[in-house]
Each structure stands twice: as C-alpha cells, then as structure tokens.
Amino acid sequence: MTHENLAPRVKELIVRRLKLDIDPTTIQNDAPLFGEGLGLDSIDALELVLGLEQEFGIKVEDEEVGVKAFASVDALVDFIEQKKIA
C-alpha cells in the first residue's frame, strides 16, 4: 500500500472515529492534528490509536504514541508504513 493510498484512508478514519463534522478531503496531509490544526486532544488520540489498530492491524505501543507519530496525516502514514514492514 502506497503513501498516496494510505493518506485518504487515514483521513477517513480520523473523521469517522472522532465523529468530526468535516470533509476528510479538506484535511491537509501536513497540517497539525493537535493544537492549532484539527484541535484534537488526548482523548481523541486514544480513539485514534484504537482505530489504527483495528483498521490497519498494527499494534501501537504506549511509548510510540508520541507527538511525532500523531503530528500530522503524513506522520501517521509513515508510522503505519513502518509498522506494516516491521
């Protein structure tokens, strides 16, 4: 699965799991998910972890759920790709 295929799936997952009232295609790949970006919080992060594990069959370890992996859609896609290879 390529980066281009994964990004739309990650955006759909974010909108669906967090029940956001936005069009997934409007989320920029490099926009911050937390803070001034989408404005997500720690509870959203937990929900995203569950969604990623179910959707992509990866295990997200606590220490891996750092600011880096959840910084943006691009960062999440890179994280998923690394987990799929490992």
N, C-alpha and C positions, 0 to 999 in steps of 0.2 A: 504494500500500500504506500503510495507516494504522499509527500507533504501536501500537494495540491488536493488530493482526495481526502486527506485526514482533516484539514482545516475546516471545511464545511461541516463535517460530522461533529467536530468538537464544538463549533458554534451552535449547532442544533442541540447538542447535549446540554450546553450551558443554559440556553433559553428554556428548554423543556424541563430540566431538573430543578431550575431555580424559579420556574414559572414567571419569567420576565416577559413583560409586555412590549417586546421589541422584535423586529425582523432580524433573524440571525445574520442575514447578509449585510446588515449595517454595522456589524462588529468588525472593527479593523483588526487585522492579524497582529499588528504590533502595539495596539492600544493596551494600556494597563487594565487588568481585570479588577484590581483593588484600588482604593483611593479615588483619585480624580477620574479614573477610567470608567468602568462599569459600576464602580462603587460597591463591590462585593465585600462581605465581611467574613469572619472566621466560621460562622455557621454555614455560609454559602460554600466555603472551602471544604468543609466536611461533606456536604451534599455532593460536591463535585468529585471528591475522592471516591465516594460510593458509586457515582455514575460512571466514572472512568473504569473502575474495577469491573463493573457489570458489563459495560458496553464493549470494552476492549480486551477483557480477560487478563488484565495486568494486576499486580499487587502493588499498592502504594504503601511503602513503609513510612512510619511517622517521621523519621529523620529526613526523608526525601521530600516531604511536603513542606518545602521551604518557599521562601519568596521567589526563588529562582524558577522553580518548575511551574509555578502558578502566576508568573509575571504577566503573561500575555497568551493569546491563542498560539502564536508561533512557539513560545516556550513550552506550552503543553504538548503541542505536536511533536517537538523534539524529544520531550520526556517520554511520550508514548512510543515513539520510534526506537529509542534506546531500550526501553523495557521489552519491546517485542523481539529485539535482537538478542538480548541477554538470555 
